[in-house]
């Protein structure tokens, strides 16, 4: 059903199908195919799709590692209130990965993640 929904342009279906390819659930694991579906969801503004796509770029799974591209997608997810996106964006600023190091900006995103109960964000305050 996810494949059918994804092929019809449903962002949640695209993100879920991407996740299935990402972890190999019900399909052969294929990081490149996961990126394809995450990107389609992300381009529609799907926050989890944006976060997952950012993670793929951050770690070089299915695409060449690109910290700047990771920041782009984490930021889009973070701005929609995605807690893990906020934490990861904070980490990028904290360490200067894909952006200039900026401890103030890092703290801002860690706080936003922490308020939502993100333990990693809380630990970085």
Secondary structure, DSSP 8 states (H G I E B T S, - for coil): -HHHHHHTT-HHHHHHHHHHHHHTSSS---HHHHHHHHHHHHHTT-HHHHHHHHHHHHHTSSS---HHHHHHHHHHHHHTT-HHHHHHHHHHHHHTSSS---HHHHHHHHHHHHHTT-HHHHHT-
